[in-house]
Amino acid sequence: MDKFWLGHAADDHWAAAADSCLAQLGATSARANLGFLYVADAWAPELAEILAYFKAHTLIEHWVGTVGVGVCATAREYFDTPAMAVLAGEFPEDGYRIFGGSLGDSVAIFPGGSSEELDDVAAEQAWRAREDARFAVVHADPTNSRTPALIAELASQLDDGFLVGGITSSRHSHLQIANGVIQGGISGVIFSSSIPVATGLTQGCSPIGPVHEITRCQRNIAVQIDGRPALEVFYEDIGDILARDIAKVAGYIFAGLPIRGSDTGDYLVRNLLGIDTNNQLLAVGEVLQPGSSILFCKRDAQSAQIDLQRMLSQLQRRAHGRPKAGLYFSCLGRGSSLFGQDRELEIIREELGEFPLVGFFANGEISHNRLYGYTGVLSLFL
């Protein structure tokens, strides 16, 4: 595996954009056997036609991808405009498996990207064991209440495998690609350990206070933190200026839920849903547990850029040279609204060099076996 080809384009007509992508891929991409396709949600109704067009003109049978409110490519972002980005790669024939489920009731793994489920489950399990297959690129449906459980299930099937990816973002249908167009579950591709990858997670927020303990809660409502009224602790951490004008907190201050056992200080960012000043309560967009940890964090461009560069520096040391290709899944709350137009993708190129990169802006990001928010997840093929 040493060849990748990139194409991306915006146009009012999907066929014109597809032709532009095909021209960029060039004739040598005929060696490719796996494609990643990310399409603006404006073209969601035409996704099946777009996929068939690429299959016919590239002769690549195996495809994964999804639709997004924004898609991205090397140093480019396409938001709220009809666009597409495609990455074609040459992989070992037995180096990957496509998976997908239209109803989301289970995770079906297919051989080498075929459209039929394995008849012999033992053979599929033998492939995973033989290839030590524990890395997967995942796309998931935001409307399926079982999506978090399906992500955890897949990670478990892969012996605590490492998943990366994003939740489909769309103002139309939440469609995915797993050789065909599907909807409702999770889908993507599992890779053999013979295919070297490196992955990193960057937070869009930074802590503004210490880690606290939730000492009393009711579902998603924090009643007491560190044995004190929850809202009292919250006001203390955000400071007098914001506490006096609580309306400024929206979209700027968030709850962070530290991940137990993380050696990198990772935490899940969740929205603050409301406060009760009479009872000193704080509502968070996640079910809370007594004894678990919580911190408060701010979201701003400077913090996000510093952490993005931290992640890229770590990946650069692990990559030992320029990556061959990459996939980037960033939150809808990042991109141009946080960094400025194209800046997030430009920083990646500045730090790691020029290489084929595609991805989309998601409703939530997947790293390891969890759903994150306001993050960027970058995976590099080395």
Secondary structure, DSSP 4 states (H G I P E B T S, - for coil): ---EEEEEEE-SSHHHHHHHHHHHH-GGGGG--EEEEEEEGGGGGGHHHHHHHHHHHH---EEEEEEESEEEETTEEEESS-EEEEEEE---TTSEEEEE-SSSSS--B-GGG-SS--S-HHHHHHHHHHHT--EEEEEE-TT-TTHHHHHHHHHHHTTS-EEEEEE---SS--EEEESSEEESSEEEEEE-TTS-EEEEEEESEEE-S--EEEEEEETTEEEEETTEEHHHHHHHHH-HHHHHSGGGGTTTEEEEEEPTT-SS--EEEE-EEEEETTTTEEEESS---TT-EEEEEEE-HHHHHHHHHHHHHHHHHHHTS--SEEEEEEETTSHHHHH-TTHHHHHHHHHH-S--EEEEEESSEEEETEEESSEEEEEEE-
